Amino acid sequence: MKIFVTGGAGFIGSNYVRHILSTTDDEITVYDSLTYAGNLENIADLLAEDGPTAGRCHFVHADICDQDAVLAAMRGHDAVVHFAAETHVDRSIKDGHSFVRTNCFGTNVLCDVARQVEVQRFLHISTDEVYGSIEEGSFTEEDRLGPRSPYSAAKAGSDLIALSYFTTHGLPVLVTRCSNNYGPYQFPEKLIPLFTTNLLDGKKVPLYGDGGNVRDWIHVHDHNTAADLVLRQGTVGEIYNIGAGNEVTNKDITYRLLELTGRDESFITPVADRLGHDRRYSITHEKVTAMGWRCEHDFVDGLADTVEWYRSNRAWWEPLKARAAL
């Protein structure tokens, strides 16, 4: 199969590309505009002409909002896996325009082109944040959307756009909505890599509010194995939640990272809570587990491995933090 992967130089996308190239004979085109969170270093070894994946991984530097560029690049592909998105809530609060442009308009461009070139599968990668906050219980795929930030609202809009192409045009769309990812190659503005790298450098970490906000954490590899299963075996027009059942407060995450980096609680700096900060995300994932998928990473060990990856890969994250002034 020949797969067109948008955002394949980003955190989750680059890990997906690695997974596919190491477990299948598929060929991949990475299509990425290399915004601040896209990093060609994430896949440089996969693109090497003398590397083990030579001839199976190709790169196109372009914007998903550029219809002509998308059309030229997508022709001849069997499937699309759409990771490309603006994703950081704090950035969306400061300026939501780019989130609507990329997440909504960009998704519309991709769906329209995919319809024209008649791809066989179109997997749209989304987030549990589109459901909004929930005090008790967990959201299912049938629950009403209730996004509460410009980021999650733009992602909810992109979900509906993609699904509308299935209903209206018969585009073979599938949607996955995943909980919070962690693991290697995550841009160091998100909680785990930001706190980990700060602590490794002996710097304090900013903890929002009382630290009681709850998220379900899933290792990026587990997310990608589930997403790929949905791509290949899911029912078109359907939505699949992907979660790990690791609901942890931000405060607990912080204390775990303190322990893993040998720091104490004096390295925590309480800061004013984020505007509209959702208290708890929780989704069911029985639908994807019924397909035979299971998590491979225990959260305690996975978090320790992630901290060790950042400890061993300063050359990767130090330039990113310097450029972004993080």
Residue pairs with C-beta under 8 A, 6 or more apart in sequence:
1 24
1 26
1 27
1 78
1 79
2 26
2 27
2 28
2 29
2 76
2 77
2 78
2 79
3 20
3 26
3 27
3 28
3 29
3 77
3 78
3 79
3 80
3 81
4 28
4 29
4 31
4 73
4 74
4 77
4 79
4 80
4 81
4 119
5 13
5 16
5 17
5 28
5 29
5 30
5 31
5 80
5 81
5 83
6 13
6 31
6 32
6 64
6 80
6 81
6 82
6 83
6 84
6 110
7 13
7 31
7 32
7 38
7 82
7 83
7 84
7 85
8 14
8 16
8 17
8 28
8 30
8 31
8 32
8 43
8 83
9 30
9 32
9 34
9 38
9 39
9 40
9 42
9 43
9 59
10 32
10 37
10 38
10 39
10 42
10 83
10 84
10 187
11 37
11 42
11 181
11 183
11 185
11 186
11 187
11 220
12 83
12 125
12 181
12 220
12 223
12 224
13 30
13 32
13 81
13 83
13 84
14 39
14 42
14 43
14 185
15 183
15 184
15 185
15 220
15 221
15 224
16 81
16 83
16 224
16 227
16 228
17 28
17 30
17 43
17 46
17 57
18 43
18 46
19 221
19 224
19 225
19 228
20 26
20 28
20 228
21 28
21 46
21 53
21 56
21 57
25 56
26 56
27 55
27 56
27 57
27 58
28 56
28 57
28 58
29 58
29 59
29 60
29 73
29 77
30 43
30 57
30 58
30 59
30 60
31 60
31 62
31 64
31 70
31 73
31 74
31 84
32 38
32 59
32 60
32 61
32 84
33 61
33 62
33 63
33 64
33 84
34 40
34 61
35 86
36 187
36 323
36 324
37 87
37 88
37 187
37 189
39 185
39 187
39 320
40 47
40 59
41 316
42 185
43 57
43 59
45 51
46 53
46 57
47 57
47 58
47 59
48 54
60 69
60 73
62 69
62 70
62 73
63 69
63 106
64 70
64 84
64 102
64 106
64 107
64 109
64 110
65 101
65 102
65 105
65 106
65 109
66 109
67 109
67 112
67 113
70 109
70 110
70 113
71 113
71 116
71 117
74 80
74 110
74 113
74 114
74 117
74 119
75 117
76 117
77 117
77 119
78 119
78 120
78 121
79 119
79 120
79 121
79 122
79 123
79 231
80 110
80 114
80 119
80 121
80 122
80 123
81 123
81 125
81 227
81 231
82 107
82 110
82 122
82 123
82 124
82 125
82 162
83 125
84 102
84 106
85 102
85 103
85 106
85 125
85 155
85 158
86 92
86 98
86 99
86 102
86 103
86 151
86 154
87 127
87 151
88 151
88 189
88 190
89 129
89 149
89 151
89 152
89 274
90 189
90 274
91 99
91 151
92 99
92 149
92 150
92 151
92 154
93 149
93 150
93 274
93 275
93 276
96 150
96 151
96 154
99 150
99 151
99 154
100 150
100 154
100 157
102 154
103 151
103 154
103 155
103 157
103 158
104 154
104 157
104 158
104 161
106 158
107 124
107 158
107 161
107 162
108 161
110 122
111 122
111 161
111 162
111 165
111 171
111 173
112 165
114 122
114 165
114 171
115 165
115 169
115 171
119 171
119 172
120 172
121 172
121 174
121 231
121 232
121 236
122 162
122 165
122 171
122 172
122 173
122 174
123 173
123 174
123 175
123 176
123 227
123 230
123 231
123 234
124 158
124 159
124 162
124 173
124 174
124 175
124 176
125 176
125 178
125 227
126 155
126 158
126 159
126 175
126 176
126 177
126 178
127 152
127 155
127 177
127 178
128 139
128 177
128 178
128 179
128 180
128 216
128 241
128 243
128 281
128 282
128 283
129 147
129 149
129 151
129 152
129 155
129 278
129 281
130 145
130 147
130 152
130 155
130 156
130 159
130 177
131 139
131 143
131 145
131 146
131 147
131 177
131 281
131 283
132 145
132 146
132 147
132 148
132 152
132 278
133 146
133 148
133 278
133 279
133 280
133 281
134 280
134 281
134 282
135 279
135 280
137 282
138 243
138 282
138 283
138 284
139 241
139 282
139 283
139 284
140 241
140 283
140 284
141 177
141 238
141 239
141 240
141 241
141 284
141 287
145 156
145 159
147 153
147 155
147 156
148 276
148 278
149 276
149 278
159 175
159 177
159 239
162 173
162 175
163 173
163 175
163 237
163 239
165 171
165 173
166 172
166 173
166 236
166 237
167 237
172 236
172 237
173 236
173 237
174 230
174 231
174 234
174 235
174 236
174 237
174 238
174 239
174 240
175 238
175 239
175 240
176 226
176 227
176 230
176 239
176 240
176 241
176 242
176 288
177 239
177 240
177 241
177 242
177 283
178 218
178 223
178 226
178 227
178 241
178 242
178 243
179 215
179 216
179 217
179 218
179 242
179 243
179 244
179 281
179 283
180 215
180 216
180 217
180 218
180 281
181 217
181 218
181 219
181 220
181 223
182 192
182 217
182 218
182 219
182 220
182 302
182 303
182 306
183 219
183 220
183 221
183 302
183 306
183 309
184 220
184 306
184 309
184 310
184 313
185 220
185 316
186 192
186 193
186 220
187 193
187 320
188 194
188 197
188 317
188 320
188 321
188 324
188 326
189 324
189 326
191 250
191 253
192 253
192 257
192 303
192 306
193 310
193 317
194 205
194 326
195 205
195 253
195 254
195 257
196 257
196 260
196 261
196 306
196 307
196 310
197 310
197 317
197 321
197 326
198 204
198 205
198 267
199 205
199 257
199 258
199 261
199 263
199 267
200 261
200 310
200 311
200 314
202 263
203 267
204 267
204 268
204 269
205 254
205 257
205 267
205 268
205 269
206 269
206 270
206 271
207 250
207 251
207 254
207 268
207 269
207 270
207 271
208 250
208 271
208 272
208 273
208 274
208 277
209 270
209 272
209 273
209 274
209 277
210 251
210 273
211 249
211 250
211 251
211 252
211 254
211 270
212 249
212 250
212 251
212 279
213 249
213 250
213 277
213 278
213 279
213 280
214 247
214 248
214 249
214 250
214 279
214 280
214 281
214 282
215 247
215 248
215 250
215 280
215 281
216 243
216 244
216 245
216 246
216 247
216 248
216 281
216 282
216 283
217 244
217 246
217 248
217 253
217 299
217 303
218 242
218 243
218 244
218 246
218 295
219 244
219 295
219 296
219 297
219 299
219 302
219 306
221 296
221 297
222 244
222 295
222 296
222 297
223 242
225 293
225 296
226 240
226 242
226 288
226 293
227 242
229 288
229 291
229 292
229 293
230 240
230 288
230 291
233 291
234 240
234 291
240 287
240 288
241 283
241 284
241 285
241 287
241 288
242 283
242 285
242 288
243 282
243 283
243 284
243 285
244 285
244 295
244 297
244 299
245 285
245 295
246 299
247 280
247 282
248 299
254 268
255 265
256 303
257 303
257 307
258 264
258 265
258 267
258 268
260 303
260 304
260 307
261 307
310 317
320 326
